[in-house]
Amino acid sequence: MAMSEASTPEPVAPGPARKGRVRLRRAALMAVPAVAAGAVLMGLTAQGVLAAQFSISGMAFSVTADRLDGTGFEQFGAMDHMIPNSPNAGKTGGQVLVAVSAVKQATLTNLCQSVNLGGTNLKITAGNQGTPVTASELTTDSDLLTGDAQFGNIQIGGDASTLNEAGVAGPPGVFGQQSDTVTIQNLRQDNYATTAASFKLPGLRLSFSGQGC
C-alpha cells in the first residue's frame, strides 16, 4: 500500500503563467487573419483597385473649379462598368472609356458639381468663401477635361502600372503620364466617378437648380 501511494503522482494544477501563455498564443493566432486582411486592403487601396470596384450609375456629372492646385499627379486610361442591364447603358454595353486623373493632395477654388436629373439639376457648390476645397488621394474618372494646365516635372508615355506620383497603379500596358505638380485654371470635367481618402468642402451648399455648373 505504501509503495502504491508513493508511486501515484500528485495532480499539478496549471498555474496563472501557463494560462497567460496559452491565451497569448490563441490571441496571436486569431490576429493573423485580421492583420493579413488589413495588409491586403492597404495594398489594394494603394493600387487603386478598390476605387474601381463600385459600379457607376452611367449618369455623367459636371465639375468646374476656378483653379486646381495639386501635388503628385497621374493620368491613364481605364474602363468603368455599370450594373448588369443598367437603364443608362444605351449602346455602350454598360462600359464607359474614361481617363483616370489621380492627385495625391489637391485644393480647388470655387468648386461646382451638378448632375442633370431630367428637367432639374442637383447642384453642389463649395470653396467659394475664401477657403478652398481640399482633398487627398483624389481620383476622377472623366470622358472630358478642359482648362489651362501647367505641369511640373512631367513624364509622358510611361506604363500606367509603373506610375507612382499619386500612389495609384493603372492597368499594365496602358499609356500613362505623371508629374510632381499640376495646376489647372478654369477646370471643367464631365465625370462618371470620383473617389477620395478625404474631401473637405467649406461653405457646402446643395440645391436643385434649373441650371447646372
Secondary structure, 3 states (H helix, E strand, C coil): CHHHHHHCCCCCCCCHHHHHHHHHHHHHHHHHHHHHHHHHHHHHHHCCCHHHCCCECCCCEEEEEEEEEEEEEEEEEEEEEECCCCCCCCCCCCEEEEEEEEEEEEEEECEEEEEECCCCEEEEEECCCCCCEEEEEEEEEEEEEEEEEEEECCEEEEEHHHCCCCCCCCCCCCEEEEEEEEEEEEEEEEEEEEECCEEECCCCEEEEECCCC
